[in-house]
Amino acid sequence: MSDFNENPLVKNDDKKPKIKVERKEGEPTSAFKGASWAALVIGVAAYLIGLFNAGMELNEKGYYFAVLVFGLYAAVSLQKAVRDKEEDIPVSGIYYGLSWFAVIVAIALMAIGLYNAGSIILSEKGFYAMAFVLSLFSAITIQKNIRDTQVTRDRD
């Protein structure tokens, strides 16, 4: 018979201590990696669902889609260039400058497009802007997580 304080519905296997996975110093936690990926998926999905359901012309939808893709690429490229310079990995001045220029242009294209969009109500403009910013930020964060994980694994 089981002890008085022991729950008879819980199997003895459940009482074994769980093995803690050791995380290397500098490596992001699984929760942070998951949150970054979730933010990217949510940001991009919300943006694309909004575009799909928008009452815009197809060429307008194409413009906003292209700005999103360009912005994501530019943000990841900038993060890589900045990180490379920080780690004394050679980065040409032209690439570094172009990375900054591309991010600024992507943000400017989004802002100008939303400002001049007469067919979009103000709340939709805010929605697209926030989904765009969330997507760019999470893409940068994912790139940083991948880089940090790679660096910690290469150390060993």
Secondary structure as UniProt FT lines:
FT   TURN            4..5
FT   TURN            8..9
FT   HELIX           12..15
FT   TURN            25..26
FT   HELIX           30..53
FT   HELIX           58..86
FT   TURN            87..88
FT   HELIX           93..116
FT   TURN            118..119
FT   HELIX           122..155
//
